Amino acid sequence: MKTLGKLPAEKAGEVADFADFILKNHEEQMLQKGIEILTVQSGTFDFLNDDEDIYSLEDLKEKY
């Protein structure tokens, strides 16, 4: 805080803008993580785990 007090108003504003950017990014990451947890816990997409394998390695024309 002492360092911010030494900065000119214009530069302190840039630091504040950057801090806001970091905070919004953090909030978005936390929101996304929460949505991921809710989705996994809800079991909504569990049916995707039950799909049978319709292709095998033998179906490949070229192997790398």
N, CA, C and O atoms as a Tripos MOL2 file, in Angstrom:
@<TRIPOS>MOLECULE
protein
  256   255    64     0     0
PROTEIN
NO_CHARGES

@<TRIPOS>ATOM
      1 N           0.8290   -1.1860    0.0000 N.3       1 MET1
      2 CA          0.0000    0.0000    0.0000 C.3       1 MET1
      3 C           0.8780    1.2570    0.0000 C.2       1 MET1
      4 O           0.5360    2.2730   -0.6050 O.2       1 MET1
      5 N           2.0200    1.1610    0.6950 N.am      2 LYS2
      6 CA          2.9220    2.3120    0.7030 C.3       2 LYS2
      7 C           3.4270    2.6050   -0.7040 C.2       2 LYS2
      8 O           3.5290    3.7630   -1.1100 O.2       2 LYS2
      9 N           3.7410    1.5480   -1.4390 N.am      3 THR3
     10 CA          4.2470    1.7220   -2.7980 C.3       3 THR3
     11 C           3.1750    2.3390   -3.6920 C.2       3 THR3
     12 O           3.4730    3.2140   -4.5060 O.2       3 THR3
     13 N           1.9460    1.8950   -3.5470 N.am      4 LEU4
     14 CA          0.8590    2.4660   -4.3480 C.3       4 LEU4
     15 C           0.6790    3.9500   -4.0390 C.2       4 LEU4
     16 O           0.3720    4.7440   -4.9280 O.2       4 LEU4
     17 N           0.8710    4.3130   -2.7880 N.am      5 GLY5
     18 CA          0.7430    5.7140   -2.3930 C.3       5 GLY5
     19 C           1.8030    6.6010   -3.0270 C.2       5 GLY5
     20 O           1.5980    7.8040   -3.1920 O.2       5 GLY5
     21 N           2.9250    6.0110   -3.3800 N.am      6 LYS6
     22 CA          4.0180    6.7740   -3.9890 C.3       6 LYS6
     23 C           3.8270    6.9650   -5.4960 C.2       6 LYS6
     24 O           4.4720    7.8210   -6.1010 O.2       6 LYS6
     25 N           2.9510    6.1760   -6.0920 N.am      7 LEU7
     26 CA          2.7420    6.2390   -7.5360 C.3       7 LEU7
     27 C           1.8730    7.4370   -7.9160 C.2       7 LEU7
     28 O           1.0210    7.8690   -7.1390 O.2       7 LEU7
     29 N           2.0940    7.9650   -9.1100 N.am      8 PRO8
     30 CA          1.1810    8.9950   -9.6210 C.3       8 PRO8
     31 C          -0.2160    8.3840   -9.8110 C.2       8 PRO8
     32 O          -0.3490    7.1690   -9.9650 O.2       8 PRO8
     33 N          -1.2320    9.2150   -9.8000 N.am      9 ALA9
     34 CA         -2.6180    8.7360   -9.8830 C.3       9 ALA9
     35 C          -2.8490    7.8760  -11.1190 C.2       9 ALA9
     36 O          -3.5640    6.8750  -11.0620 O.2       9 ALA9
     37 N          -2.2390    8.2710  -12.2370 N.am     10 GLU10
     38 CA         -2.4190    7.5190  -13.4820 C.3      10 GLU10
     39 C          -1.8800    6.0980  -13.3400 C.2      10 GLU10
     40 O          -2.5290    5.1390  -13.7560 O.2      10 GLU10
     41 N          -0.6980    5.9680  -12.7540 N.am     11 LYS11
     42 CA         -0.0850    4.6390  -12.6010 C.3      11 LYS11
     43 C          -0.8290    3.8210  -11.5500 C.2      11 LYS11
     44 O          -0.9840    2.6090  -11.7050 O.2      11 LYS11
     45 N          -1.2880    4.4700  -10.4890 N.am     12 ALA12
     46 CA         -2.0680    3.7600   -9.4690 C.3      12 ALA12
     47 C          -3.3590    3.2340  -10.0860 C.2      12 ALA12
     48 O          -3.8280    2.1540   -9.7260 O.2      12 ALA12
     49 N          -3.9290    3.9920  -11.0110 N.am     13 GLY13
     50 CA         -5.1270    3.5330  -11.7080 C.3      13 GLY13
     51 C          -4.8550    2.3100  -12.5470 C.2      13 GLY13
     52 O          -5.6900    1.4080  -12.6180 O.2      13 GLY13
     53 N          -3.7010    2.2630  -13.1860 N.am     14 GLU14
     54 CA         -3.3240    1.0860  -13.9780 C.3      14 GLU14
     55 C          -3.1920   -0.1380  -13.0830 C.2      14 GLU14
     56 O          -3.6210   -1.2330  -13.4460 O.2      14 GLU14
     57 N          -2.5950    0.0560  -11.9120 N.am     15 VAL15
     58 CA         -2.4500   -1.0580  -10.9680 C.3      15 VAL15
     59 C          -3.8290   -1.5200  -10.5080 C.2      15 VAL15
     60 O          -4.0690   -2.7210  -10.3930 O.2      15 VAL15
     61 N          -4.7210   -0.5960  -10.2480 N.am     16 ALA16
     62 CA         -6.0760   -0.9410   -9.8140 C.3      16 ALA16
     63 C          -6.8140   -1.6980  -10.9180 C.2      16 ALA16
     64 O          -7.5230   -2.6660  -10.6410 O.2      16 ALA16
     65 N          -6.6510   -1.2630  -12.1630 N.am     17 ASP17
     66 CA         -7.2800   -1.9580  -13.2850 C.3      17 ASP17
     67 C          -6.7540   -3.3820  -13.4070 C.2      17 ASP17
     68 O          -7.5240   -4.3120  -13.6500 O.2      17 ASP17
     69 N          -5.4500   -3.5550  -13.2400 N.am     18 PHE18
     70 CA         -4.8530   -4.8810  -13.3240 C.3      18 PHE18
     71 C          -5.3490   -5.7640  -12.1810 C.2      18 PHE18
     72 O          -5.6350   -6.9440  -12.3840 O.2      18 PHE18
     73 N          -5.4510   -5.1950  -10.9850 N.am     19 ALA19
     74 CA         -5.9580   -5.9520   -9.8340 C.3      19 ALA19
     75 C          -7.4100   -6.3770  -10.0850 C.2      19 ALA19
     76 O          -7.7910   -7.4960   -9.7440 O.2      19 ALA19
     77 N          -8.2140   -5.5010  -10.6730 N.am     20 ASP20
     78 CA         -9.5960   -5.8590  -11.0100 C.3      20 ASP20
     79 C          -9.6280   -7.0020  -12.0140 C.2      20 ASP20
     80 O         -10.4420   -7.9180  -11.8950 O.2      20 ASP20
     81 N          -8.7430   -6.9470  -13.0030 N.am     21 PHE21
     82 CA         -8.6560   -8.0050  -13.9990 C.3      21 PHE21
     83 C          -8.3310   -9.3400  -13.3420 C.2      21 PHE21
     84 O          -8.9650  -10.3530  -13.6370 O.2      21 PHE21
     85 N          -7.3470   -9.3410  -12.4560 N.am     22 ILE22
     86 CA         -6.9530  -10.5720  -11.7610 C.3      22 ILE22
     87 C          -8.0950  -11.0930  -10.9080 C.2      22 ILE22
     88 O          -8.3480  -12.2980  -10.8850 O.2      22 ILE22
     89 N          -8.7870  -10.2100  -10.2090 N.am     23 LEU23
     90 CA         -9.9080  -10.6110   -9.3610 C.3      23 LEU23
     91 C         -11.0360  -11.2160  -10.1890 C.2      23 LEU23
     92 O         -11.5860  -12.2500   -9.8120 O.2      23 LEU23
     93 N         -11.3880  -10.5950  -11.3040 N.am     24 LYS24
     94 CA        -12.4540  -11.1230  -12.1580 C.3      24 LYS24
     95 C         -12.0630  -12.4790  -12.7230 C.2      24 LYS24
     96 O         -12.8940  -13.3840  -12.7980 O.2      24 LYS24
     97 N         -10.8050  -12.6250  -13.1190 N.am     25 ASN25
     98 CA        -10.3200  -13.8980  -13.6310 C.3      25 ASN25
     99 C         -10.4340  -14.9810  -12.5520 C.2      25 ASN25
    100 O         -10.8630  -16.1000  -12.8320 O.2      25 ASN25
    101 N         -10.0550  -14.6450  -11.3400 N.am     26 HIS26
    102 CA        -10.1420  -15.5890  -10.2240 C.3      26 HIS26
    103 C         -11.5980  -15.9750   -9.9560 C.2      26 HIS26
    104 O         -11.9020  -17.1510   -9.7570 O.2      26 HIS26
    105 N         -12.4930  -14.9930   -9.9510 N.am     27 GLU27
    106 CA        -13.9060  -15.2610   -9.7110 C.3      27 GLU27
    107 C         -14.4850  -16.1650  -10.7950 C.2      27 GLU27
    108 O         -15.2760  -17.0590  -10.4960 O.2      27 GLU27
    109 N         -14.0990  -15.9400  -12.0490 N.am     28 GLU28
    110 CA        -14.5800  -16.7790  -13.1490 C.3      28 GLU28
    111 C         -14.0820  -18.2050  -13.0040 C.2      28 GLU28
    112 O         -14.8230  -19.1540  -13.2590 O.2      28 GLU28
    113 N         -12.8230  -18.3630  -12.5940 N.am     29 GLN29
    114 CA        -12.2730  -19.7030  -12.3940 C.3      29 GLN29
    115 C         -13.0060  -20.4290  -11.2740 C.2      29 GLN29
    116 O         -13.2970  -21.6190  -11.3880 O.2      29 GLN29
    117 N         -13.3020  -19.7190  -10.1970 N.am     30 MET30
    118 CA        -14.0150  -20.3280   -9.0720 C.3      30 MET30
    119 C         -15.4350  -20.7090   -9.4920 C.2      30 MET30
    120 O         -15.9260  -21.7750   -9.1190 O.2      30 MET30
    121 N         -16.0870  -19.8560  -10.2560 N.am     31 LEU31
    122 CA        -17.4300  -20.1560  -10.7440 C.3      31 LEU31
    123 C         -17.4090  -21.3720  -11.6590 C.2      31 LEU31
    124 O         -18.2630  -22.2510  -11.5430 O.2      31 LEU31
    125 N         -16.4430  -21.4260  -12.5640 N.am     32 GLN32
    126 CA        -16.3320  -22.5650  -13.4730 C.3      32 GLN32
    127 C         -16.0820  -23.8460  -12.6990 C.2      32 GLN32
    128 O         -16.6740  -24.8820  -13.0020 O.2      32 GLN32
    129 N         -15.2090  -23.7850  -11.7010 N.am     33 LYS33
    130 CA        -14.9230  -24.9720  -10.8920 C.3      33 LYS33
    131 C         -16.1800  -25.4410  -10.1640 C.2      33 LYS33
    132 O         -16.4490  -26.6390  -10.0800 O.2      33 LYS33
    133 N         -16.9500  -24.4810   -9.6360 N.am     34 GLY34
    134 CA        -18.1980  -24.8240   -8.9570 C.3      34 GLY34
    135 C         -19.1920  -25.4860   -9.8960 C.2      34 GLY34
    136 O         -19.8620  -26.4480   -9.5200 O.2      34 GLY34
    137 N         -19.2900  -24.9740  -11.1170 N.am     35 ILE35
    138 CA        -20.1900  -25.5650  -12.1070 C.3      35 ILE35
    139 C         -19.7330  -26.9750  -12.4520 C.2      35 ILE35
    140 O         -20.5570  -27.8790  -12.5910 O.2      35 ILE35
    141 N         -18.4210  -27.1690  -12.5910 N.am     36 GLU36
    142 CA        -17.8980  -28.5030  -12.8870 C.3      36 GLU36
    143 C         -18.2510  -29.4780  -11.7690 C.2      36 GLU36
    144 O         -18.6560  -30.6090  -12.0370 O.2      36 GLU36
    145 N         -18.1020  -29.0500  -10.5340 N.am     37 ILE37
    146 CA        -18.4050  -29.9210   -9.3910 C.3      37 ILE37
    147 C         -19.8820  -30.2780   -9.3790 C.2      37 ILE37
    148 O         -20.2380  -31.4390   -9.1780 O.2      37 ILE37
    149 N         -20.7510  -29.2830   -9.5930 N.am     38 LEU38
    150 CA        -22.1880  -29.5420   -9.6130 C.3      38 LEU38
    151 C         -22.5620  -30.4990  -10.7370 C.2      38 LEU38
    152 O         -23.4140  -31.3700  -10.5580 O.2      38 LEU38
    153 N         -21.9300  -30.3380  -11.8890 N.am     39 THR39
    154 CA        -22.2240  -31.2050  -13.0250 C.3      39 THR39
    155 C         -21.8200  -32.6450  -12.7330 C.2      39 THR39
    156 O         -22.5670  -33.5790  -13.0220 O.2      39 THR39
    157 N         -20.6480  -32.8140  -12.1660 N.am     40 VAL40
    158 CA        -20.1760  -34.1670  -11.8450 C.3      40 VAL40
    159 C         -21.0670  -34.8000  -10.7870 C.2      40 VAL40
    160 O         -21.4240  -35.9730  -10.8990 O.2      40 VAL40
    161 N         -21.4230  -34.0470   -9.7760 N.am     41 GLN41
    162 CA        -22.2430  -34.5850   -8.6870 C.3      41 GLN41
    163 C         -23.6700  -34.8800   -9.1310 C.2      41 GLN41
    164 O         -24.3160  -35.7740   -8.5850 O.2      41 GLN41
    165 N         -24.1610  -34.1460  -10.1060 N.am     42 SER42
    166 CA        -25.5500  -34.3400  -10.5330 C.3      42 SER42
    167 C         -25.7350  -35.6310  -11.3140 C.2      42 SER42
    168 O         -26.8280  -36.1970  -11.3220 O.2      42 SER42
    169 N         -24.6930  -36.0990  -11.9620 N.am     43 GLY43
    170 CA        -24.7930  -37.3180  -12.7450 C.3      43 GLY43
    171 C         -25.5060  -37.1260  -14.0680 C.2      43 GLY43
    172 O         -25.8650  -38.1060  -14.7210 O.2      43 GLY43
    173 N         -25.7150  -35.8910  -14.4750 N.am     44 THR44
    174 CA        -26.4400  -35.5920  -15.7020 C.3      44 THR44
    175 C         -25.8120  -36.2400  -16.9240 C.2      44 THR44
    176 O         -26.5210  -36.6970  -17.8200 O.2      44 THR44
    177 N         -24.5040  -36.2800  -16.9640 N.am     45 PHE45
    178 CA        -23.8170  -36.8070  -18.1420 C.3      45 PHE45
    179 C         -23.2570  -38.2120  -17.9240 C.2      45 PHE45
    180 O         -22.3710  -38.6480  -18.6590 O.2      45 PHE45
    181 N         -23.7640  -38.9110  -16.9320 N.am     46 ASP46
    182 CA        -23.2930  -40.2770  -16.6640 C.3      46 ASP46
    183 C         -23.5330  -41.2130  -17.8420 C.2      46 ASP46
    184 O         -22.8000  -42.1840  -18.0260 O.2      46 ASP46
    185 N         -24.5540  -40.9240  -18.6370 N.am     47 PHE47
    186 CA        -24.8570  -41.7910  -19.7710 C.3      47 PHE47
    187 C         -23.6930  -41.8460  -20.7680 C.2      47 PHE47
    188 O         -23.5670  -42.8120  -21.5210 O.2      47 PHE47
    189 N         -22.8520  -40.8200  -20.7730 N.am     48 LEU48
    190 CA        -21.7130  -40.8190  -21.6940 C.3      48 LEU48
    191 C         -20.6780  -41.8730  -21.3150 C.2      48 LEU48
    192 O         -19.9270  -42.3390  -22.1720 O.2      48 LEU48
    193 N         -20.6340  -42.2490  -20.0490 N.am     49 ASN49
    194 CA        -19.6950  -43.2730  -19.5940 C.3      49 ASN49
    195 C         -20.1400  -44.6690  -20.0100 C.2      49 ASN49
    196 O         -19.3380  -45.6030  -20.0230 O.2      49 ASN49
    197 N         -21.4190  -44.8110  -20.3500 N.am     50 ASP50
    198 CA        -21.9740  -46.1240  -20.6670 C.3      50 ASP50
    199 C         -21.9360  -46.4470  -22.1530 C.2      50 ASP50
    200 O         -22.3780  -47.5220  -22.5580 O.2      50 ASP50
    201 N         -21.4190  -45.5400  -22.9710 N.am     51 ASP51
    202 CA        -21.3520  -45.8080  -24.4100 C.3      51 ASP51
    203 C         -20.4260  -46.9800  -24.6830 C.2      51 ASP51
    204 O         -19.3420  -47.0950  -24.1110 O.2      51 ASP51
    205 N         -20.8870  -47.8460  -25.5760 N.am     52 GLU52
    206 CA        -20.0380  -48.9720  -25.9480 C.3      52 GLU52
    207 C         -18.9860  -48.5130  -26.9500 C.2      52 GLU52
    208 O         -19.1930  -47.5640  -27.7050 O.2      52 GLU52
    209 N         -17.8730  -49.1980  -26.9370 N.am     53 ASP53
    210 CA        -16.8060  -48.8810  -27.8820 C.3      53 ASP53
    211 C         -17.1660  -49.4740  -29.2360 C.2      53 ASP53
    212 O         -17.2430  -50.6920  -29.3930 O.2      53 ASP53
    213 N         -17.3850  -48.5980  -30.2130 N.am     54 ILE54
    214 CA        -17.7630  -49.1010  -31.5340 C.3      54 ILE54
    215 C         -16.5640  -49.1870  -32.4730 C.2      54 ILE54
    216 O         -16.6530  -49.7660  -33.5560 O.2      54 ILE54
    217 N         -15.4490  -48.6090  -32.0510 N.am     55 TYR55
    218 CA        -14.2330  -48.6650  -32.8530 C.3      55 TYR55
    219 C         -13.1090  -49.2660  -32.0180 C.2      55 TYR55
    220 O         -13.0900  -49.1490  -30.7930 O.2      55 TYR55
    221 N         -12.1800  -49.9070  -32.7060 N.am     56 SER56
    222 CA        -11.0140  -50.4690  -32.0250 C.3      56 SER56
    223 C          -9.7590  -50.0300  -32.7800 C.2      56 SER56
    224 O          -9.8450  -49.3410  -33.7960 O.2      56 SER56
    225 N          -8.6180  -50.4260  -32.2840 N.am     57 LEU57
    226 CA         -7.3590  -50.0910  -32.9480 C.3      57 LEU57
    227 C          -7.2710  -50.7060  -34.3430 C.2      57 LEU57
    228 O          -6.5990  -50.1650  -35.2200 O.2      57 LEU57
    229 N          -7.9390  -51.8190  -34.5460 N.am     58 GLU58
    230 CA         -7.9310  -52.4660  -35.8590 C.3      58 GLU58
    231 C          -8.6470  -51.6290  -36.9080 C.2      58 GLU58
    232 O          -8.4180  -51.8150  -38.1030 O.2      58 GLU58
    233 N          -9.4960  -50.7240  -36.4910 N.am     59 ASP59
    234 CA        -10.2300  -49.8610  -37.4330 C.3      59 ASP59
    235 C          -9.3630  -48.7300  -37.9900 C.2      59 ASP59
    236 O          -9.7580  -48.0680  -38.9500 O.2      59 ASP59
    237 N          -8.2300  -48.5110  -37.4230 N.am     60 LEU60
    238 CA         -7.3520  -47.4400  -37.8890 C.3      60 LEU60
    239 C          -6.6940  -47.8220  -39.2060 C.2      60 LEU60
    240 O          -6.2630  -48.9590  -39.3990 O.2      60 LEU60
    241 N          -6.6270  -46.8650  -40.0900 N.am     61 LYS61
    242 CA         -5.9490  -47.1270  -41.3690 C.3      61 LYS61
    243 C          -4.4390  -46.9110  -41.2130 C.2      61 LYS61
    244 O          -3.6390  -47.6160  -41.8280 O.2      61 LYS61
    245 N          -4.0610  -45.9420  -40.3930 N.am     62 GLU62
    246 CA         -2.6390  -45.6790  -40.1230 C.3      62 GLU62
    247 C          -2.4390  -45.5870  -38.6280 C.2      62 GLU62
    248 O          -3.2510  -44.9880  -37.9220 O.2      62 GLU62
    249 N          -1.3760  -46.1700  -38.1480 N.am     63 LYS63
    250 CA         -1.0400  -46.1040  -36.7240 C.3      63 LYS63
    251 C           0.2070  -45.2570  -36.5680 C.2      63 LYS63
    252 O           1.1700  -45.4140  -37.3190 O.2      63 LYS63
    253 N           0.1900  -44.3790  -35.6150 N.am     64 TYR64
    254 CA          1.3480  -43.5050  -35.3610 C.3      64 TYR64
    255 C           2.0320  -43.9060  -34.0940 C.2      64 TYR64
    256 O           3.0270  -43.2920  -33.7090 O.2      64 TYR64
@<TRIPOS>BOND
     1     1     2 1
     2     2     3 1
     3     3     4 2
     4     3     5 am
     5     5     6 1
     6     6     7 1
     7     7     8 2
     8     7     9 am
     9     9    10 1
    10    10    11 1
    11    11    12 2
    12    11    13 am
    13    13    14 1
    14    14    15 1
    15    15    16 2
    16    15    17 am
    17    17    18 1
    18    18    19 1
    19    19    20 2
    20    19    21 am
    21    21    22 1
    22    22    23 1
    23    23    24 2
    24    23    25 am
    25    25    26 1
    26    26    27 1
    27    27    28 2
    28    27    29 am
    29    29    30 1
    30    30    31 1
    31    31    32 2
    32    31    33 am
    33    33    34 1
    34    34    35 1
    35    35    36 2
    36    35    37 am
    37    37    38 1
    38    38    39 1
    39    39    40 2
    40    39    41 am
    41    41    42 1
    42    42    43 1
    43    43    44 2
    44    43    45 am
    45    45    46 1
    46    46    47 1
    47    47    48 2
    48    47    49 am
    49    49    50 1
    50    50    51 1
    51    51    52 2
    52    51    53 am
    53    53    54 1
    54    54    55 1
    55    55    56 2
    56    55    57 am
    57    57    58 1
    58    58    59 1
    59    59    60 2
    60    59    61 am
    61    61    62 1
    62    62    63 1
    63    63    64 2
    64    63    65 am
    65    65    66 1
    66    66    67 1
    67    67    68 2
    68    67    69 am
    69    69    70 1
    70    70    71 1
    71    71    72 2
    72    71    73 am
    73    73    74 1
    74    74    75 1
    75    75    76 2
    76    75    77 am
    77    77    78 1
    78    78    79 1
    79    79    80 2
    80    79    81 am
    81    81    82 1
    82    82    83 1
    83    83    84 2
    84    83    85 am
    85    85    86 1
    86    86    87 1
    87    87    88 2
    88    87    89 am
    89    89    90 1
    90    90    91 1
    91    91    92 2
    92    91    93 am
    93    93    94 1
    94    94    95 1
    95    95    96 2
    96    95    97 am
    97    97    98 1
    98    98    99 1
    99    99   100 2
   100    99   101 am
   101   101   102 1
   102   102   103 1
   103   103   104 2
   104   103   105 am
   105   105   106 1
   106   106   107 1
   107   107   108 2
   108   107   109 am
   109   109   110 1
   110   110   111 1
   111   111   112 2
   112   111   113 am
   113   113   114 1
   114   114   115 1
   115   115   116 2
   116   115   117 am
   117   117   118 1
   118   118   119 1
   119   119   120 2
   120   119   121 am
   121   121   122 1
   122   122   123 1
   123   123   124 2
   124   123   125 am
   125   125   126 1
   126   126   127 1
   127   127   128 2
   128   127   129 am
   129   129   130 1
   130   130   131 1
   131   131   132 2
   132   131   133 am
   133   133   134 1
   134   134   135 1
   135   135   136 2
   136   135   137 am
   137   137   138 1
   138   138   139 1
   139   139   140 2
   140   139   141 am
   141   141   142 1
   142   142   143 1
   143   143   144 2
   144   143   145 am
   145   145   146 1
   146   146   147 1
   147   147   148 2
   148   147   149 am
   149   149   150 1
   150   150   151 1
   151   151   152 2
   152   151   153 am
   153   153   154 1
   154   154   155 1
   155   155   156 2
   156   155   157 am
   157   157   158 1
   158   158   159 1
   159   159   160 2
   160   159   161 am
   161   161   162 1
   162   162   163 1
   163   163   164 2
   164   163   165 am
   165   165   166 1
   166   166   167 1
   167   167   168 2
   168   167   169 am
   169   169   170 1
   170   170   171 1
   171   171   172 2
   172   171   173 am
   173   173   174 1
   174   174   175 1
   175   175   176 2
   176   175   177 am
   177   177   178 1
   178   178   179 1
   179   179   180 2
   180   179   181 am
   181   181   182 1
   182   182   183 1
   183   183   184 2
   184   183   185 am
   185   185   186 1
   186   186   187 1
   187   187   188 2
   188   187   189 am
   189   189   190 1
   190   190   191 1
   191   191   192 2
   192   191   193 am
   193   193   194 1
   194   194   195 1
   195   195   196 2
   196   195   197 am
   197   197   198 1
   198   198   199 1
   199   199   200 2
   200   199   201 am
   201   201   202 1
   202   202   203 1
   203   203   204 2
   204   203   205 am
   205   205   206 1
   206   206   207 1
   207   207   208 2
   208   207   209 am
   209   209   210 1
   210   210   211 1
   211   211   212 2
   212   211   213 am
   213   213   214 1
   214   214   215 1
   215   215   216 2
   216   215   217 am
   217   217   218 1
   218   218   219 1
   219   219   220 2
   220   219   221 am
   221   221   222 1
   222   222   223 1
   223   223   224 2
   224   223   225 am
   225   225   226 1
   226   226   227 1
   227   227   228 2
   228   227   229 am
   229   229   230 1
   230   230   231 1
   231   231   232 2
   232   231   233 am
   233   233   234 1
   234   234   235 1
   235   235   236 2
   236   235   237 am
   237   237   238 1
   238   238   239 1
   239   239   240 2
   240   239   241 am
   241   241   242 1
   242   242   243 1
   243   243   244 2
   244   243   245 am
   245   245   246 1
   246   246   247 1
   247   247   248 2
   248   247   249 am
   249   249   250 1
   250   250   251 1
   251   251   252 2
   252   251   253 am
   253   253   254 1
   254   254   255 1
   255   255   256 2
@<TRIPOS>SUBSTRUCTURE
     1 MET1         2 RESIDUE 1 A MET
     2 LYS2         6 RESIDUE 1 A LYS
     3 THR3        10 RESIDUE 1 A THR
     4 LEU4        14 RESIDUE 1 A LEU
     5 GLY5        18 RESIDUE 1 A GLY
     6 LYS6        22 RESIDUE 1 A LYS
     7 LEU7        26 RESIDUE 1 A LEU
     8 PRO8        30 RESIDUE 1 A PRO
     9 ALA9        34 RESIDUE 1 A ALA
    10 GLU10       38 RESIDUE 1 A GLU
    11 LYS11       42 RESIDUE 1 A LYS
    12 ALA12       46 RESIDUE 1 A ALA
    13 GLY13       50 RESIDUE 1 A GLY
    14 GLU14       54 RESIDUE 1 A GLU
    15 VAL15       58 RESIDUE 1 A VAL
    16 ALA16       62 RESIDUE 1 A ALA
    17 ASP17       66 RESIDUE 1 A ASP
    18 PHE18       70 RESIDUE 1 A PHE
    19 ALA19       74 RESIDUE 1 A ALA
    20 ASP20       78 RESIDUE 1 A ASP
    21 PHE21       82 RESIDUE 1 A PHE
    22 ILE22       86 RESIDUE 1 A ILE
    23 LEU23       90 RESIDUE 1 A LEU
    24 LYS24       94 RESIDUE 1 A LYS
    25 ASN25       98 RESIDUE 1 A ASN
    26 HIS26      102 RESIDUE 1 A HIS
    27 GLU27      106 RESIDUE 1 A GLU
    28 GLU28      110 RESIDUE 1 A GLU
    29 GLN29      114 RESIDUE 1 A GLN
    30 MET30      118 RESIDUE 1 A MET
    31 LEU31      122 RESIDUE 1 A LEU
    32 GLN32      126 RESIDUE 1 A GLN
    33 LYS33      130 RESIDUE 1 A LYS
    34 GLY34      134 RESIDUE 1 A GLY
    35 ILE35      138 RESIDUE 1 A ILE
    36 GLU36      142 RESIDUE 1 A GLU
    37 ILE37      146 RESIDUE 1 A ILE
    38 LEU38      150 RESIDUE 1 A LEU
    39 THR39      154 RESIDUE 1 A THR
    40 VAL40      158 RESIDUE 1 A VAL
    41 GLN41      162 RESIDUE 1 A GLN
    42 SER42      166 RESIDUE 1 A SER
    43 GLY43      170 RESIDUE 1 A GLY
    44 THR44      174 RESIDUE 1 A THR
    45 PHE45      178 RESIDUE 1 A PHE
    46 ASP46      182 RESIDUE 1 A ASP
    47 PHE47      186 RESIDUE 1 A PHE
    48 LEU48      190 RESIDUE 1 A LEU
    49 ASN49      194 RESIDUE 1 A ASN
    50 ASP50      198 RESIDUE 1 A ASP
    51 ASP51      202 RESIDUE 1 A ASP
    52 GLU52      206 RESIDUE 1 A GLU
    53 ASP53      210 RESIDUE 1 A ASP
    54 ILE54      214 RESIDUE 1 A ILE
    55 TYR55      218 RESIDUE 1 A TYR
    56 SER56      222 RESIDUE 1 A SER
    57 LEU57      226 RESIDUE 1 A LEU
    58 GLU58      230 RESIDUE 1 A GLU
    59 ASP59      234 RESIDUE 1 A ASP
    60 LEU60      238 RESIDUE 1 A LEU
    61 LYS61      242 RESIDUE 1 A LYS
    62 GLU62      246 RESIDUE 1 A GLU
    63 LYS63      250 RESIDUE 1 A LYS
    64 TYR64      254 RESIDUE 1 A TYR
